[in-house]
Amino acid sequence: MKSTLCTLIALLLSGTALAQDFAPPPPDPEPEATPEQVESEPEAEPTPEPMRTAMQRVPRLRERLASLDASDAMAYIELGEEVTSETGSPEDRDLARQLYAVAYGLERQTRARPEVMAGACLGLAALEVSDEGSAWLYAVAGLVDPRATRGEGAGVTTLAVSPEVAVAAANALGLARSGEGRRAGRIYEDPAVHQVFERYGRLLGGSGGLSGLSRFERALRDWPDLECGGARVITRRGEDGVETHICPTCRGNPGPPMSEQEFLAQLRFESRLLRGIHQSWGAQIAADGGAPLLDPDPDRVPELLAARYGVNTDHRLWRDGVWVEAPPSVEPDPIESQPAPAEEPSPGP
């Protein structure tokens, strides 16, 4: 009996061992994805954000528009340039065109500063959708201020630059002016673009002991500022959470400080670059079908803007989101303003 029990126990133990020997092996762990495999996996495309206009991008733009009082044409040009440097949406182009047009209309009254009239024409020409309109505005700019199209004392009438390089050089100048120094610097590193600035940089003029080209290269190094990185605003944690403030370094208006003459010199340089793109009569005929050219008459600029874009140069004030005419100044009536004659004393008895 005892031997039988021992035999049964032995058989049970041997069966358990055999079951362990024939148990299915555990599944192998799944191999981890290699970096190459992770990089090769397509990422979900981000949802495109709607285009932000200058009203969303330029700090206090509505306040600054409302502060324009038709007393300084250059203030309109400077704000128009800032709007133009933003997204380039149709709304931005319309707003910039109105600002340039008002500046032109203000200076046209006295013609005291022809360089400002020419600067407004160059800004309008950059916004033109047709080659003939752009060329006509360039011609008007050269008529009111010859320096605007031939360079101040430079003796340069046409820049021998390919269209692609000319556009790239003009973009680099505009980006540096608006505080995008890093983007402008990447364009400036192109040998062809760099050669354009070296050859024709004297058109940028100079002031304060520095040439315009040196000031441009300095802007590439100094902007955007390290405070906001070109975002115009900074975020800080305050008592009520995260607060957004205008950048104290650039004050919401990034870009190097520029004098009026330096600003207009850059516009002249851009105009010479872009005007050199279309120089062939065949290209002109193909573009406009051989339409007759208009005489460059400075007095017809408001007429052209009104016919093509509905721009009214008499609407000089921004009020409640629309451009309106300035209220007429009420002058006192000369008859009413004269003092009443003193009453003569009545003769005595």
Buried (B, 14 or more C-beta within 10 A) or exposed (E): EEEEEEEEEEEEEEEEEEEEEEEEEEEEEEEEEEEEEEEEEEEEEEEEEEEEBBBEBBBEBEEBBBEBEBEEBBBBBBBBBBBBBBBBBEBBBBBBBBBBBBBBBBBBEEEEBBBBBBBBBBBBBBBBEEBBBBBBBBBBBBBBBEBBBBBBEBEBEEBEBEEEBBBBBBBBBBBBBBBBBBBBBBBBEBEEBBEBBEEBBBBBBBEEEEBBBBBBBBBBEBBBBEEBEBBBEBEEEEEEEEEEEBBEEBEBBBBBEBEBBBBBBBBBBBBBBBBBBBEEEEEBEEBBEEEEEBEBEBEBBBEBBBEEBEBBBBBBBBEEEEBEEEEEEEEEEEEEEEEEEEEEEEEEE
